């Protein structure tokens, strides 16, 4: 096994840890006509480059007191309406979204020296659309959605295993596992979509699609 660094040694090295970015410049003329097309293009490039879980995005929410939290979710829908992810409606993230109706999500493509941030109001995905996605999930993932009391404290891992075993028995004779009433999708309807490309000397390119009453416009912001 490789030797593990002393934690003190790692702490000493932290100030000097950095990567020199050398990506291609991102100019306004390079952007697609819509944020949807641009995001799809970069997502396709991330997939082609072999980025691990290219549809992973860091979702940030806040509770009623404004206390933030973040976690990684998977984008499972992308069109002009926004980006979609699915979760348990009793989870902490869903409680936050129900209260504030607002979220931000960032696609962190470190290997490509890129990231995209989508920010805006949220809405629940309708049941029909959720059901269509649910049918595409592996059976194990479907059973897990039934078994897990997401975000709730559990005594041990065994509690989860027991819950899953119970659900497996419950649906053992069922060919298609039904959609749980407590599970579904959230859609972030963007107000701002920012495309970030790493550049030399930390003078990164940041271009935004901003929604206004007159439609979308593009602006550049300093890094």
C-alpha positions in Angstrom: 0.0 0.0 0.0 1.3 3.5 -0.7 2.6 5.4 2.3 0.1 7.8 3.8 1.2 11.4 4.2 1.2 12.9 7.6 -1.7 15.3 7.9 0.6 18.0 9.1 2.7 17.7 6.0 -0.4 18.0 3.8 -1.5 21.1 5.7 1.9 22.7 5.2 1.7 22.0 1.4 -1.9 23.4 1.0 -0.9 27.1 0.3 1.4 26.0 -2.5 -1.1 23.6 -4.2 -2.3 25.1 -7.5 -2.7 24.2 -11.1 -1.7 26.4 -14.0 -4.7 26.7 -16.3 -4.0 26.9 -20.0 -7.4 26.3 -21.7 -8.5 27.9 -24.9 -9.9 31.4 -24.6 -13.7 31.7 -24.3 -15.0 34.6 -26.3 -18.6 35.9 -26.7 -18.4 34.9 -30.4 -17.7 31.3 -29.3 -21.0 30.9 -27.5 -24.1 29.2 -28.9 -27.3 31.0 -29.5 -28.8 29.7 -26.2 -27.5 28.6 -22.9 -29.2 25.2 -23.5 -27.2 24.6 -26.7 -23.9 25.8 -25.1 -24.4 23.6 -22.0 -25.3 20.6 -24.2 -22.1 21.2 -26.3 -19.9 21.4 -23.3 -21.6 18.3 -21.8 -21.0 16.4 -25.0 -17.3 17.4 -24.9 -17.0 16.3 -21.3 -18.5 12.9 -22.3 -16.2 12.6 -25.2 -13.2 13.4 -23.0 -14.1 10.6 -20.6 -14.9 12.8 -17.6 -16.2 10.7 -14.8 -19.9 11.2 -14.3 -20.0 14.3 -16.6 -23.6 14.9 -15.6 -22.7 15.3 -11.9 -23.5 18.7 -10.5 -23.0 20.3 -7.1 -26.4 21.4 -5.8 -26.5 24.3 -3.3 -29.6 25.1 -1.3 -30.5 27.1 1.8 -33.0 26.6 4.6 -35.5 29.0 6.0 -32.8 30.6 8.2 -30.5 31.1 5.2 -28.0 28.3 6.3 -26.5 26.8 3.1 -25.8 23.2 2.3 -24.4 21.5 -0.8 -24.2 18.0 -2.2 -23.6 16.3 -5.5 -26.6 15.1 -7.6 -26.9 13.9 -11.2 -28.5 16.0 -13.9 -31.2 13.8 -15.6 -32.8 16.3 -17.8 -31.8 19.3 -19.9 -33.9 21.5 -22.2 -35.0 25.1 -22.6 -37.1 24.8 -19.3 -34.0 24.1 -17.2 -32.0 21.2 -15.7 -33.6 18.4 -13.8 -32.5 16.0 -11.0 -34.4 13.5 -9.0 -34.5 12.8 -5.2 -36.6 11.9 -2.2 -39.2 14.7 -1.5 -38.6 14.2 2.2 -34.9 14.9 2.0 -33.2 17.9 3.4 -32.6 19.3 -0.1 -36.3 19.0 -0.9 -37.3 20.7 2.4 -34.9 23.6 1.5 -36.3 23.9 -2.0 -39.9 23.8 -0.8 -39.2 26.7 1.5 -37.0 29.0 -0.7 -38.0 27.8 -4.2 -34.4 28.7 -5.3 -31.2 26.8 -6.1 -27.8 26.8 -7.7 -26.0 23.9 -9.4 -22.5 23.7 -10.7 -21.1 21.2 -13.2 -17.4 20.8 -12.1 -15.4 19.6 -15.1 -11.9 19.9 -13.5 -10.2 17.8 -16.2 -11.3 20.3 -18.8 -10.6 23.3 -16.7 -14.3 24.3 -17.0 -17.4 24.7 -14.9 -21.0 25.7 -15.6 -23.3 27.2 -12.9 -27.0 27.3 -13.3 -29.0 29.5 -10.9 -32.7 30.2 -10.6 -36.1 29.3 -9.2 -37.2 25.7 -8.9 -40.3 23.7 -9.6 -41.3 20.1 -9.1 -41.3 17.9 -12.3 -44.7 16.7 -13.1 -45.6 13.1 -12.2 -45.9 11.9 -15.8 -42.3 13.1 -16.6 -41.1 11.6 -13.4 -42.7 8.3 -14.1 -41.1 8.1 -17.5 -37.7 8.6 -16.0 -38.5 6.2 -13.1 -39.0 3.4 -15.6 -35.4 3.9 -16.9 -33.8 3.4 -13.5 -32.2 0.1 -12.6 -34.4 -2.1 -10.4 -31.9 -1.8 -7.5 -32.0 1.9 -7.6 -35.8 1.8 -7.6 -35.8 -0.5 -4.5 -33.3 1.8 -2.8 -35.6 4.8 -3.3 -38.3 2.9 -1.5 -36.0 1.7 1.3 -34.1 4.8 2.2 -35.5 7.4 4.6 -33.2 9.9 3.0 -31.6 12.5 5.3 -33.0 10.8 8.4 -30.7 9.5 11.2 -30.3 5.7 11.2 -28.7 3.6 14.0 -26.4 1.6 11.7 -25.8 0.4 8.2 -27.8 -2.7 9.2 -30.9 -0.6 9.4 -30.6 0.2 5.7 -29.9 -3.4 4.8 -32.9 -4.6 6.7 -35.1 -2.0 5.1 -33.9 -3.0 1.6 -34.5 -6.7 2.3 -38.0 -5.8 3.4 -38.7 -3.8 0.2 -37.2 -6.6 -1.9 -39.7 -9.1 -0.4 -42.5 -6.6 -0.8 -42.0 -6.3 -4.5 -40.6 -9.8 -5.2 -43.6 -10.7 -7.3 -43.9 -7.3 -9.0 -42.4 -7.0 -12.5 -42.3 -3.2 -12.4 -41.6 -1.4 -9.2 -44.1 1.4 -8.7 -43.0 5.1 -8.3 -42.9 6.0 -4.6 -45.2 8.9 -3.7 -42.4 10.6 -1.8 -40.0 10.6 -4.8 -39.7 12.8 -7.8 -37.9 15.5 -9.8 -36.9 19.1 -9.3 -36.2 21.5 -12.2 -34.0 24.5 -11.9 -35.4 27.2 -14.2 -32.3 29.4 -14.9 -32.1 33.1 -14.4 -28.4 33.0 -14.9 -26.1 30.4 -16.5 -22.4 31.1 -16.3 -19.7 29.3 -18.4 -16.3 29.4 -16.8 -13.1 28.5 -18.6 -9.7 28.5 -16.8 -7.1 30.8 -18.1 -3.5 31.8 -17.3 -2.7 34.0 -14.3 -6.1 33.3 -12.8 -7.7 35.7 -15.3 -10.4 33.2 -16.2 -13.1 33.7 -18.7 -16.6 34.0 -17.2 -19.5 34.5 -19.6 -23.1 34.6 -18.5 -26.4 34.1 -20.2 -28.8 36.4 -18.2 -32.5 36.2 -18.5 -34.3 39.6 -18.7 -37.8 40.8 -19.6 -36.5 41.3 -23.1 -35.1 37.8 -23.4 -31.6 36.4 -22.8 -28.4 38.5 -23.1 -24.7 37.7 -22.6 -22.4 39.5 -20.3 -18.7 39.0 -19.2 -17.7 39.3 -15.6 -14.3 39.6 -14.0 -12.8 36.4 -12.5 
